[in-house]
Amino acid sequence: MSSTQPSVTRTPSLIPTSSSTSTSTLTPTPSRTPTPTPTYTPTPDPRVLTLLSQMTLRQMVGQLIMTGVNGQEVTAATCQFIQQLAPGAVVYRTGNVVSPQQLRQSSSNLQGCAYVGGVPLFLAVDHEGQYVTRFEGGVTIYPPAMAQGATQNPELAYQVALSAGRELSFSGVNMVLGPVADVLIEYNNTVISQRSFGGDPDHVSAFVAEASKGYLEAGLIPVLKHFPGHGGVAGDSHYTLPTDDVDCQSLRSAYLPPFQAGLDARVPVVMTSHVAFPCLDEANRPATLSDEVLRVLLEVMEFHGVVLTDSMSMGAITSDGRTIPEASVQAVRAGVDMLLITSPEQALATRNRLELAVQQGEIPLERIHDAVERILRVKAASGLISFPVLEPSAPDWQANYEFALDVGRQALALLKDQANLVPIPPELHRILVIGPTDGWGLYPLLTTDLHASGFETYVVRYSNPWSGPVPEVGYLESLPNQAIEYDLILMLTWESHLNQFRYDDVWQMRLVEALIATGKPLIVVALKSPTDILDFPEITTYITTFGTTRGQLQALADALVGDYTPSAQSPLPGIP
């Protein structure tokens, strides 16, 4: 089975020979990119132009930077740095965030530091669900986007974004780096995977639109990412520059619709991808540095909001020898308005380099004015043009927790059951369970339900495979020989397919194939990515949880004993 959807053409001969031609082919088609409501258009606000006219060049350039800070507390040194740089935004990273209460205090303190400069900060964070969050605890962890997409219910994405957004807003955050608008075209993609709502552009568009509305209603500024898409490549832009050879017609029809859906929902910020698109830019520049790619967003799609980069420290930007300050000059010249730079030292160096670039004529002053005006207009529309910054009241934490359980339950999918093994027939009394060591509380749930229904279980745990190849492969390979002792085998896989590309690790695939060869009744459960079935398409009973939150795991245990009927479907065309 192919790991790439066949509907997306990648024939090099279809790449236009000129950038002007490629751009003109990207006029959105009515069938794919309807605009029933106006996209984000900034409301004229006299405070913006007044503030802009009073800014020095250094103050304006500072607004272009979204910086990281160090530590979990806002120290005197941190405050001094904020006042020295006068950035437009701060992004919270792992290591900054403990709990909502701690972050609320840090956010208040950071805004206090920015008071001297006169303009409140965007305070941003990644918070996509189970696998992408910066909190150590205290917030509700929802199933990831693909799990939500599996429910086939876009309204659920709205409710998740609304409730998660209210928790973030309470924490002092005013910008969420999401939703992910990437369509998962390439099933070997290790960096997007569960972060996408699915593999069909119409499906993803519906979920992106609803998630965007939920965040906006929660009082947050959502950020669509990663324009014009990161779902069509196997390469990871954290380490190298991926090149997507999609032709422009397919880019228009398969990649752009979710971004248009987000713009139609009035999302005011779009994050760029560090991916090259030769059909748009023959120079093979990452989208972040390409005026040709950004022209599609700014001119063809008529976007009037803020263009934000992905992290400028990623390998796709720096691996060819570019420094972050030099790359930032290129990005601003190309049409970027705000630069995500996690290192405080690099942020300061970039501010200085941008200031010099304007003074030396490398960047027109008008480009800086335009970028700052876009930033200030979004701030004005979000109540961030002047102090004080309002602090929202606490959300209903218990209601959110219970809702997350329900979302997880709805995400369970029984994708194949030709052998009629779900629920497990009572005559299959002795069950061998094979799964990762870190069970997230699964094994007590599983064994409790199975034992209560009269089954016997024997659990074999393998080392967590997300850290690399497991050491006990020899023992695992002996398990098929032991299968004769059991009536049923329950094999729990963890990104079997994607780990081939991360670690050149194929032991899960080989073990499943060997278990199939025994002829024993076999249920395979993919605990994260549904693409595991690409490794063993002949499996006859296949379940995917799309994640391991409590609701997803309880639904799995209940389904195996007949107490729950899974209703989710695969959001990826061709799987199963």
C-alpha positions in Angstrom: 0.0 0.0 0.0 1.4 3.4 -0.9 2.2 5.8 1.9 1.4 8.8 -0.3 -2.1 9.7 -1.5 -2.3 9.0 -5.3 -4.5 12.0 -5.9 -1.7 14.6 -5.4 0.4 14.9 -8.6 4.2 15.2 -8.1 5.3 15.0 -11.8 8.3 17.4 -12.3 7.2 18.1 -15.8 4.1 19.9 -14.5 6.1 22.5 -12.6 5.6 25.9 -14.3 8.7 27.3 -15.9 8.2 30.8 -14.5 7.3 32.1 -11.1 4.7 34.5 -12.5 2.9 31.6 -14.2 3.0 29.5 -11.1 1.4 32.3 -9.0 -1.3 33.0 -11.5 -2.4 29.3 -11.4 -3.1 29.7 -7.7 -6.3 31.7 -8.0 -8.6 30.0 -5.5 -11.3 28.0 -7.1 -14.9 28.5 -5.8 -15.4 24.8 -5.3 -12.5 24.4 -3.0 -12.0 27.8 -1.4 -15.4 29.4 -0.8 -15.5 32.8 0.9 -19.0 33.1 2.4 -17.7 35.6 5.0 -14.9 38.2 4.6 -11.4 37.1 5.5 -9.6 39.0 8.3 -9.6 42.7 7.4 -8.2 45.0 10.1 -10.6 47.6 11.3 -9.2 51.1 11.0 -8.0 52.3 14.4 -6.5 55.7 14.8 -4.5 54.6 17.8 -2.4 52.3 15.5 -1.2 55.1 13.3 -0.6 57.4 16.2 1.5 54.9 18.0 3.4 54.0 14.8 4.2 57.6 14.2 5.7 57.9 17.6 8.0 54.9 17.4 11.7 55.0 16.8 13.3 52.6 14.3 14.5 50.4 17.1 11.1 50.2 18.7 9.5 49.3 15.4 12.1 46.5 14.7 11.5 45.2 18.2 7.8 44.6 17.4 8.9 42.2 14.6 10.4 39.8 17.1 8.7 37.0 19.0 11.4 36.0 21.5 11.9 33.2 24.0 12.8 33.7 27.6 14.6 31.5 30.1 13.2 29.8 33.2 9.9 29.5 34.9 10.1 32.8 36.7 10.3 36.3 35.4 13.5 37.5 37.1 15.0 41.0 37.2 17.3 39.9 34.3 14.4 38.7 32.3 12.6 41.9 32.8 15.7 43.9 31.9 16.0 41.9 28.7 12.3 42.5 27.7 12.8 46.2 28.3 16.0 46.2 26.3 14.7 44.3 23.3 11.1 45.6 23.5 9.8 42.6 21.5 6.4 42.4 20.0 5.8 38.9 21.5 7.1 36.2 23.8 6.8 32.5 23.0 6.6 30.1 25.9 8.7 26.9 25.6 9.2 23.7 27.5 10.9 24.8 30.7 8.9 28.0 31.0 5.6 26.4 31.9 4.6 24.4 35.0 0.9 25.1 35.5 -1.8 27.5 34.5 -1.5 29.4 37.8 2.3 29.7 37.5 2.0 30.8 33.8 -0.7 33.4 34.7 1.7 35.0 37.2 4.6 34.9 34.7 2.4 36.4 32.0 1.3 39.2 34.2 4.9 39.9 35.1 6.0 39.9 31.5 3.3 42.4 30.6 4.5 44.5 33.5 8.0 44.4 32.1 6.6 45.5 28.7 4.7 48.4 30.2 7.8 50.7 29.9 7.6 50.3 26.1 4.0 51.1 26.0 2.7 48.2 23.9 1.5 44.9 25.4 3.0 41.6 24.3 1.6 38.8 22.3 2.2 35.8 24.6 2.1 32.7 22.5 2.3 28.9 23.2 2.1 25.6 21.3 -0.9 23.7 22.7 -2.1 21.2 20.1 -3.3 18.4 22.3 -1.6 15.3 23.9 1.7 15.3 21.9 2.4 19.0 21.6 2.0 21.0 24.9 4.3 23.0 27.1 2.5 22.5 30.4 3.9 20.1 33.0 0.4 19.7 34.4 -2.8 21.4 35.5 -4.4 21.8 32.1 -6.8 19.6 30.3 -5.0 17.4 27.7 -7.2 16.7 24.8 -6.7 14.0 22.1 -4.6 15.4 19.2 -6.0 16.8 16.0 -6.1 13.5 14.1 -8.1 11.9 16.9 -10.6 14.8 16.6 -10.7 14.4 12.8 -11.5 10.7 13.3 -14.7 11.6 15.0 -15.9 13.1 11.7 -17.5 15.9 13.8 -16.0 19.3 13.2 -18.2 20.8 16.0 -16.1 18.8 18.4 -13.0 20.7 17.2 -14.8 24.0 18.0 -15.7 22.8 21.5 -12.1 21.5 22.1 -10.6 24.8 21.0 -13.1 26.8 23.0 -12.5 24.9 26.3 -8.7 24.6 25.8 -8.6 28.3 24.7 -10.3 29.4 27.9 -7.7 27.5 30.0 -4.9 29.2 28.0 -6.6 32.6 28.4 -6.8 32.1 32.1 -3.0 31.4 32.0 -2.3 34.8 30.5 -1.7 33.4 27.0 -3.3 35.5 24.3 -2.0 33.7 21.2 -2.1 30.0 20.4 0.2 28.6 17.7 -2.6 26.6 16.1 -4.6 25.1 14.6 -2.4 23.0 12.3 -3.9 23.5 8.8 -1.6 21.0 7.1 -3.2 18.2 5.1 -1.4 15.0 5.7 -0.6 14.0 2.1 2.6 12.1 2.7 2.0 9.2 5.2 5.8 8.9 5.9 5.7 12.4 7.4 7.2 12.1 10.9 6.8 15.7 12.0 3.1 16.5 11.3 1.4 13.1 11.6 -1.1 13.2 14.5 -1.0 17.0 14.4 -3.1 17.1 11.3 -6.8 16.7 11.3 -6.5 14.3 8.3 -5.6 13.7 4.7 -8.5 15.1 2.8 -8.6 18.9 2.2 -12.3 19.3 2.6 -12.3 17.3 5.8 -9.3 19.3 7.2 -10.9 22.6 6.2 -14.0 21.9 8.1 -12.1 21.1 11.3 -9.7 24.1 10.9 -12.6 26.5 10.5 -14.3 25.2 13.6 -11.1 25.1 15.7 -10.3 28.7 14.6 -13.8 29.9 15.7 -13.4 28.2 19.1 -10.1 29.8 19.8 -11.4 33.2 18.7 -14.5 32.9 20.9 -12.2 32.0 23.8 -10.4 35.4 23.4 -7.3 34.0 21.8 -5.5 34.9 18.6 -5.2 31.7 16.6 -2.3 31.1 14.2 -2.8 29.0 11.1 0.3 26.8 10.4 2.4 25.9 8.4 1.7 27.9 5.1 1.4 26.7 2.4 1.7 23.2 3.9 4.0 20.8 5.7 2.0 17.6 5.1 3.4 16.7 1.7 7.0 15.8 2.7 8.7 13.1 4.6 11.6 15.3 5.7 11.6 17.1 9.0 12.3 20.8 8.8 13.7 20.9 12.3 16.8 19.3 10.8 16.9 19.9 7.1 15.1 21.7 4.3 12.4 19.5 2.8 11.5 20.0 -0.8 7.9 19.4 -1.9 7.7 18.6 -5.6 3.9 19.0 -5.7 2.6 20.7 -8.8 0.8 24.1 -8.5 -2.6 22.7 -9.4 -2.4 20.1 -6.6 -1.0 22.7 -4.2 -4.1 24.9 -4.9 -6.6 22.1 -4.6 -5.1 19.9 -1.8 -2.9 22.2 0.4 -4.5 25.7 0.4 -8.2 25.0 1.2 -7.7 24.6 5.0 -5.8 27.9 5.1 -8.5 29.6 3.2 -11.1 28.1 5.6 -9.1 29.6 8.5 -8.9 33.0 6.9 -12.7 32.8 6.2 -13.1 32.3 10.0 -11.1 35.6 10.4 -7.9 34.2 11.7 -5.5 37.1 11.8 -2.1 35.4 11.9 -0.5 32.8 9.6 2.8 30.9 10.3 5.0 29.9 7.4 6.6 26.6 6.7 10.3 26.0 6.3 9.6 23.9 3.2 10.7 24.6 -0.4 8.1 24.5 -3.2 9.8 24.5 -6.6 6.5 25.0 -8.4 6.3 28.4 -6.8 10.0 29.3 -6.3 12.5 27.9 -8.7 15.3 29.0 -6.4 14.1 26.3 -3.9 14.0 28.7 -1.0 12.0 27.8 2.1 8.6 29.4 2.1 9.6 31.5 5.0 12.3 33.2 2.9 10.4 33.2 -0.4 8.6 36.3 -1.7 7.1 34.1 -4.5 5.5 31.8 -1.9 4.3 34.6 0.3 2.9 36.4 -2.6 0.3 33.6 -2.8 -0.8 34.4 0.7 -0.6 38.1 0.6 -1.8 38.8 -3.0 -3.7 35.8 -4.3 -5.4 35.0 -1.0 -5.5 38.7 0.0 -4.3 38.2 3.5 -4.1 41.4 5.6 -3.0 40.0 8.9 0.4 39.1 10.4 2.8 36.7 8.7 4.7 34.8 11.4 7.7 32.5 10.8 8.2 29.1 12.3 11.2 29.0 14.6 14.2 30.6 12.8 16.6 28.2 14.6 15.3 25.2 12.7 17.7 23.3 10.5 15.8 24.1 7.3 16.9 27.7 7.8 20.3 27.3 9.3 21.7 24.1 7.9 23.2 25.7 4.8 25.2 28.2 6.8 22.7 31.0 7.2 22.8 32.8 10.5 19.5 33.6 12.2 20.0 37.4 11.8 20.8 37.1 8.1 17.9 34.7 7.5 15.6 37.1 9.3 16.6 40.0 7.0 15.7 37.7 4.0 12.4 36.8 5.6 11.3 40.3 6.3 12.3 41.4 2.8 10.1 38.5 1.5 7.1 39.7 3.3 7.3 38.2 6.8 6.0 40.5 9.6 7.1 38.7 12.8 10.1 36.4 13.5 9.9 33.5 16.0 13.4 33.4 17.6 13.5 31.3 20.7 17.0 32.3 21.9 17.1 35.6 23.7 20.7 36.2 22.5 19.8 35.5 18.9 16.7 37.7 19.2 18.8 40.6 20.3 21.3 40.0 17.6 18.5 39.9 15.0 17.0 43.2 16.3 20.4 44.8 15.8 20.9 43.3 12.3 17.4 44.4 11.2 18.0 47.9 12.4 21.3 48.0 10.4 19.6 46.5 7.3 17.1 49.4 7.3 19.8 52.0 7.8 21.8 50.5 5.0 18.9 50.2 2.6 18.7 46.4 2.5 15.1 46.6 3.8 12.9 49.6 2.8 11.6 51.5 5.8 8.1 51.1 4.2 8.4 47.3 4.7 9.0 47.8 8.4 6.1 50.3 8.7 3.8 47.8 6.9 4.9 44.9 9.2 4.5 46.9 12.4 1.2 48.3 11.3 -0.1 44.8 10.7 1.1 43.7 14.1 -0.4 46.7 15.9 -3.8 46.3 14.1 -4.0 42.7 15.4 -3.1 43.9 18.8 -5.7 46.7 18.7 -8.4 44.2 17.6 -7.4 41.9 20.5 -7.3 44.6 23.3 -3.5 44.6 23.3 -2.8 48.1 22.1 -2.6 49.7 25.6 -2.4 48.8 29.2 -3.8 47.4 31.5 -4.2 43.9 30.0 -7.4 42.2 31.2 -7.0 38.9 33.2 -9.9 36.4 32.5 -11.6 34.4 35.2 -11.0 30.7 35.7 -12.6 28.1 33.4 -14.6 25.1 34.5 -11.7 22.6 35.0 -13.9 19.6 35.9 -16.2 20.1 33.0 -13.2 20.3 30.6 -11.7 17.1 32.1 -15.0 15.2 31.5 -15.3 16.6 28.0 -11.8 15.5 27.2 -12.7 11.9 28.3 -15.7 12.0 26.0 -13.6 13.3 23.0 -11.2 10.4 23.6 -14.0 7.9 23.7 -15.4 9.2 20.4 -12.0 8.9 18.7 -11.7 5.1 19.0 -11.9 3.4 15.5 -12.3 -0.2 14.6 -10.9 0.0 11.1 -11.0 -3.7 10.2 -12.6 -6.7 11.8 -12.9 -9.4 9.2 -12.3 -12.0 11.9 -15.0 -10.8 14.2 -12.7 -10.5 17.2 -14.2 -7.3 18.6 -15.7 -7.7 21.1 -13.5 -10.7 22.0 -15.4 -13.9 21.8 -15.7 -15.6 25.3 -14.1 -18.9 24.0 -10.8 -17.1 23.4 -10.1 -17.3 27.1 -6.3 -16.9 27.4 -4.9 -13.6 26.0 -1.3 -12.6 25.4 -1.0 -8.8 25.5 2.2 -7.2 24.0 2.7 -3.4 24.4 5.1 -0.6 25.3 6.4 -0.3 28.9 4.8 3.2 29.4 1.2 2.2 29.3 -0.3 5.6 30.4 -2.5 3.6 32.8 -3.7 1.3 30.0 -2.8 -2.1 31.5 -4.8 -1.7 34.7 -7.8 -0.6 32.6 -7.4 -3.4 30.2 -6.8 -6.2 32.6 -9.6 -5.1 34.9 -12.1 -5.2 32.1 -10.8 -8.4 30.7 -10.7 -10.2 34.0 -14.1 -9.0 34.9 -15.4 -10.6 31.7 -13.8 -13.9 32.5 -10.6 -13.7 30.4 -7.0 -14.5 31.6 -4.2 -12.2 30.5 -0.4 -12.3 30.3 1.3 -9.0 29.6 4.7 -8.6 27.9 6.0 -5.0 27.8 8.6 -3.8 25.4 10.9 -0.8 25.9 9.3 2.5 24.8 10.1 2.7 21.0 10.0 6.5 20.8 13.5 6.7 22.1 15.0 4.5 19.4 15.5 0.7 18.7 14.4 -1.4 21.7 17.1 -3.7 23.3 14.9 -6.8 23.8 14.2 -7.6 20.1 15.6 -11.1 20.5 13.1 -12.0 23.2 10.2 -10.3 21.3 11.1 -12.4 18.2 10.5 -15.5 20.4 6.9 -14.6 21.2 5.4 -16.1 18.1 6.7 -19.5 19.2 4.9 -19.0 22.5 1.6 -18.2 20.8 0.5 -21.8 20.9 -0.2 -21.3 24.6 -2.8 -18.6 24.1 -6.2 -18.3 22.4 -5.7 -14.7 21.3 -2.9 -12.2 20.9 -3.4 -8.5 21.5 -0.5 -6.6 19.9 -0.2 -2.9 20.8 2.0 -1.0 18.3 3.5 2.5 18.6 4.2 4.2 15.3 5.5 1.0 13.7 5.4 2.6 10.3 7.0 6.0 11.2 9.8 4.5 13.3 11.2 3.0 10.1 12.0 6.5 9.0 13.1 7.8 12.4 15.3 5.0 13.5 15.4 2.5 10.6 13.5 0.3 13.1 11.3 -2.5 11.6 11.0 -4.9 14.5 7.3 -4.1 15.2 6.4 -4.9 11.6 8.4 -8.1 11.6 6.8 -9.2 14.9 3.3 -8.6 13.6 4.0 -10.5 10.5 5.3 -13.4 12.5 2.3 -13.3 14.7 0.0 -13.4 11.7 1.9 -16.4 10.4 1.1 -18.4 13.5 -2.6 -18.4 12.5 -3.7 -17.5 16.0 -6.5 -14.9 16.4 -4.7 -11.5 16.4 -5.9 -8.0 17.2 -3.5 -5.2 16.4 -4.1 -1.9 18.1 -2.2 1.2 16.9 -1.9 3.4 19.9 -0.9 6.5 18.0 -0.7 6.7 14.2 -3.2 4.7 12.1 -0.5 4.4 9.4 1.0 1.4 11.2 -1.3 -0.8 9.0 0.8 0.1 6.0 3.4 -2.3 7.4 1.0 -5.2 7.7 -2.0 -4.7 5.4 -3.0 -8.3 5.7 -4.1 -7.9 9.3 -7.8 -8.8 9.7 -8.6 -7.0 12.9 -7.2 -3.5 13.4 -8.1 -0.8 16.0 -6.6 2.6 16.3 -6.9 4.9 19.3 -5.2 7.9 17.7 -3.6 8.6 21.1 -3.4 7.5 24.7 -5.4 10.0 26.8 -7.6 8.4 29.5 -10.8 8.6 27.4 -9.1 6.8 24.4 -7.7 4.0 26.6 -10.9 3.4 28.5 -12.8 3.2 25.2 -10.4 0.6 24.0 -10.7 -1.5 27.1 -14.5 -1.2 27.0 -14.7 -2.0 23.3 -12.7 -5.3 23.7 -15.3 -6.6 26.2 -18.4 -5.3 24.4 -19.2 -2.4 26.6 -18.6 0.2 23.9 -19.0 0.2 20.1 -16.4 2.3 18.3 -17.8 4.9 16.0 -14.8 6.8 14.6 -13.4 6.5 11.1 -10.0 6.9 9.5 -9.4 10.5 8.5 -6.7 9.4 6.1 -7.8 8.3 2.6 -6.6 4.7 1.8 -6.3 3.7 5.5 -7.2 1.0 6.1 
